[in-house]
Amino acid sequence: MIAALLLPWVAPAAGEPLPVKNHSPVWFGLLFPTPDASRAVAEGEPHYRLDLDYSSIFFVQKDKGWEFLFDMELAQATLNARIGFSGGVEAGIEQPFFHMGGGFMDDAVTNYHSWFGFPMYDGQLGAPRYRFSYRMARNGAVWHGAAPYTVTAGDTTFWLKKELCAKDAATISLKLVGQAPTASTAEGMGNGAWEYGALILADREFREKGKLGLSAGYIDPGFINRGDYFPLNRFYYLDASLEYPFGRWAGVVQFTGATSPYGNAGPDLLSREWQAITFGARYLTDGGKKLEFSFTEDLSFSAPDFTLHAGVEF
């Protein structure tokens, strides 16, 4: 039924959004879907990705029994593998790794905000340079956080995608995602719960060459148990992208958002909707590899300040 309603919207295209993620510390360990194309990879054909993300994170707040002190830079490496089966079915797995530290971009961040007239986070201008701090507490109970300058594995995500209908190379798909609690909650990168979600993916041609992509879904993140048990709400997820080619290059503009899994139980940092805009480029090599570069700016003012991304698919 949903596929039939969406079919008039699509056209012969296969848009491929950038793998934008939410790197806010209050989302660490939670299932956040990686934006994806609607088309499944060909039967028996494996595909692999390596994504590198680097985020500047600063947020200090005390309210409603919660205490946050985030001042750090986060590097994330994500390995992604998928394979196609008959009938337009695809299965895949994704494994992230994290590294935190005081970083090196504090001066660049303050200059960037000053040059463009962007507001600073409260306390950011006067904070010690290159400081590392990761503290998240509720009613005096401190939630575990990752140790700085170490590499920590996150929870493992897996998915199953099925093309619901196709017309002249256009597709609408259903994607079921899950996340296993494989990471250590004591290391701050897991939440100790199984998580699940379902998404509808669709693509449409834009002015013959361009590609519009859309994905929307509903996620059940379970709970967080890092020294203080906290149940989470189900949340909605949306990603919309526009890609336009220029020879071997393609420019990408993308909007990503999600409602809060924390509801109204905490301060504004937890209860607000997350929104971000991404500007990126993709290059297709002679061998068919895809190289990607992008910049993501947080529109919701909830951290991270921004994220730099580089990726390769082969």
C-alpha positions, -999 to +999 in steps of 0.1 A: +000+000+000+028+025+010+048+015-021+018+021-044+013+056-029+050+064-034+054+050-069+041+080-088+068+101-070+098+082-082+115+082-116+144+063-132+172+072-108+191+057-079+201+085-055+228+077-030+228+099+001+259+106+022+262+085+054+254+113+078+253+103+115+244+121+148+276+123+168+261+140+199+273+122+231+237+118+242+232+096+211+262+074+216+252+038+216+218+045+201+206+031+168+208+060+143+201+047+107+228+054+081+212+071+051+210+046+022+199+043-014+167+025-021+182+000-046+196-033-033+230-043-046+231-069-073+227-106-065+260-122-053+278-089-055+295-077-023+300-040-016+322-025+011+326+010+026+350+028+049+338+060+064+358+084+086+341+112+105+356+139+127+334+160+150+340+190+173+318+187+204+311+213+231+281+215+254+279+224+291+245+224+309+230+217+343+192+213+345+164+191+358+188+168+377+210+163+346+246+175+343+265+176+310+301+186+304+312+177+269+343+193+255+362+171+231+368+160+195+355+126+182+369+105+154+347+076+141+357+049+116+329+028+103+332-004+083+302-014+062+296-046+042+266-057+022+256-084-004+227-089-027+204-118-030+177-128-056+144-109-056+159-075-048+170-084-013+201-071+004+217-079+038+244-058+055+264-052+086+281-021+100+307-017+127+319+016+142+350+024+161+355+056+182+385+077+194+381+107+217+404+134+228+410+171+234+417+175+197+433+203+178+405+224+163+395+247+192+410+279+176+397+270+142+362+265+156+361+299+174+375+316+143+349+299+121+321+311+143+335+346+144+341+350+107+305+339+097+288+355+127+275+322+141+267+321+178+289+302+202+278+276+227+275+289+263+310+289+278+328+278+246+348+310+241+363+310+276+368+272+279+404+258+282+418+250+248+422+214+238+405+201+270+389+167+271+358+163+292+330+137+289+306+138+318+269+129+318+251+125+351+215+121+362+204+127+398+240+124+409+246+091+391+274+094+365+269+076+333+299+058+320+320+075+293+347+064+270+384+068+281+402+094+260+429+085+235+418+049+231+400+031+203+366+018+214+342-005+194+306+005+192+274-016+189+270-036+157+242-027+133+227-051+107+199-047+082+178-064+056+165-044+026+138-055+001+128-037-030+090-034-029+085-023-064+106-011-094+097+008-126+122+017-152+151+015-127+133+034-100+128+016-067+110+019-034+123-003-006+116-014+029+146-016+052+146-033+085+175-024+109+187-038+142+215-031+165+231-056+189+245-046+223+280-057+214+298-027+229+308-023+265+284+001+284+313+008+308+332+023+278+303+046+270+297+035+234+268+011+240+235+013+257+231-024+267+199-029+247+187-045+215+174-018+191+152-021+160+137+001+133+120+001+100+124+026+071+109+033+037+134+044+010+126+061-023+144+079-051+135+102-079+152+117-109+157+155-108+160+173-141+172+142-159+206+139-143+200+148-106+188+124-080+164+130-051+165+106-022+141+102+007+141+079+037+118+080+067+114+056+096+105+047+131+131+035+156+128+017+190+161+024+209+151+004+240+169+018+270+203+031+284+219+012+313+253+028+321+251+029+359+216+045+358+188+027+340+168+051+317+141+040+293+140+056+259+110+067+237+106+055+201+116+082+177+110+093+140+138+096+115+140+115+082+167+120+056+163+139+022+191+143-003+197+159-037+226+148-058+236+164-091+265+152-113+292+173-130+312+148-150+329+123-126+320+146-097+286+150-081+275+176-056+252+166-027+230+186-004+213+167+024+190+173+054+188+148+082+166+150+113+152+129+142+128+135+171+142+130+206+142+095+222+144+112+256+110+129+254+106+158+279+123+141+308+155+162+306+169+196+297+167+211+262+197+193+249+178+160+253+143+170+244+149+190+212+147+175+177+180+170+160+185+187+126+215+190+104+224+200+069+253+185+049+272+197+018+293+172+001+309+159-031+313+124-046+339+113-072+336+082-093+370+066-102+379+047-134+377+015-114+342+022-101+352+033-066+333+062-050+352+088-030+332+111-008+339+143+012+313+164+032+307+189+059+277+187+083+265+216+103+242+211+133+211+233+129+195+224+162+224+239+183+227+207+204+262+195+195+283+185+177+292+218+163+301+203+130+314+170+114+339+165+086+335+133+066+355+112+041+345+079+027+352+053+000+330+026-014+342-003-035 
